[in-house]
């Protein structure tokens, strides 16, 4: 099933996609729906509400107001680790490399990416598969980890590389407002039988820049969940970006950066595509 958050009567509203329409689920937040689990979706889908044509729906990020920062994985594809190293031989991290993005980075699947040359001129793209946690858990085992996954979506982990370098850590360069387009919807886990068998692609102005595959994840989703939940509770609605494949702008010779007017598309097989225009905000 595909779950969206969209503007309905000027209010963020959760909905389910049926054919070419969105069925609103009024009175429930996305967190309520996730906590209720996928079994509840069948009953909810039977409720009678006026449908909205999907083509007319203004989609927001499916989790448009996260309760916590976005969890992310760094250098979780070997080729990306290499392209981001000075010698081109970058070794994969010995443990999953976690960092976060601020909640204010969240952007709609078709929203504009802000660009302010006074803040950064080294804006980069990163297409990624994102995992949505479905239930509360701590010290989760690898064997049980996939039972905690509610579903999946697509993000662009837009990054200010100059800030990332200057500040010596990931958070600031990853946390500019509007620099985490997400969507276009959540696909529930039951419809993605193997999340480690999906293509991950990025196009800039129609030109393919990233063409990766989740089979190449260094740390697979069960390992990520086990490691992240060790001594730390995960909550329903927590989101985890699993890392980006090679092909980012910073890894190219010469480096390539996004500029106003560019259009970036990030796609994950079986889920969908988000499309965002870079717009001058300075």
Buried (B, 14 or more C-beta within 10 A) or exposed (E): BBBBBBBBEEEBBBBBBEEEBBBBBEEBBBBBBBBBEBEBBEEBEEEEBEBBEBEEBEBBBBBBBBEEBBBBBBBBBBBBBBBBEEEEEBEBBEEBBBBBBBBBBBBBBBBBBBBBEEBBBBBBBBBBBBBBBBBEBEEBEBEEBBEBBBBBBBBBBBBBBBBBEEEEEBBBBBBBBBBBBBBBBBBBBEEBEEBBEBBBBBBBEEEEBBBBBBEBBBBBBBBBBBBBBEEEEBBBBBBBBBBBBBBBBBBBEEEBBBEBEBBBBBBBBBBBBBBBBBBEBE
